[in-house]
């Protein structure tokens, strides 16, 4: 990663923050973004303590003009962009029949359109560098999850967008990867939106039994070196993708039963 410039959206906590530290430790110059200025500054301070060259930019990826500015300021500061990691995301947890439709709009604006906007403005520079475009997705992009209609829809949309982009760029030297961590100990479930659009607060899952954000970041770094096409992490994730392809009816029932067991499950 020496002399590489990496732009990471949603890098103020969780997987995004771990990616910034991991790619920075590997020698990259890191551009971090996020909506929360306090968290953004804290991540920047950690990068400084480790001697990692970086640029911190407050931005909301659901706003096209913010995404354009991210790329413009990155190029102004460092002259190039080698890797874009579309990590910014938000989840939701509610049955569709009780759900305020604004929740789906907000999730799509951040998870899907945030990826589209940032990729659009970064693409000319990634093409020049023959670099990488990475989407941090989820098993929810392969298999619809009950109580997560908006989240699953946004990740399916991200998969379709990046798969199409990969095909369009097949002969132009650009690496496009979709990375699916599975359940990871991060704040995405704490910040997930409830039926009324408010944050649900406490995570419904045992975070101690999940992959750490640092483990996820290390695997994504390795897969970036290898220029992998897809990265599905955890045995549970791989099994879900396999069963959904070959035994979809059985998978419907297994997934429903699994999510019924969640704490305070809406299912």
Secondary structure, 3 states (H helix, E strand, C coil): CCCCEEEECCCCCHHHHHHHHHHHHCCCEEEEEECCHHHHHHHHHHHHHCCCCEEEEECCCCCHHHHHHHHHHHHHHHCCCCEEEECCCCCECECHHHCCHHHHHHHHHHHHHHHHHHHHHHHHHHHHHCCEEEEEECHHHCCCCCCEHHHHHHHHHHHHHHHHHHHHCCCCCCEEEEEECCCEECCCCCCCECCCCCECCCCCCCHHHCEEHHHHHHHHHHHHHCCCCEEECCHHHHHHHHHHHHCHHHHHHHHHHHHHCCCCCCC
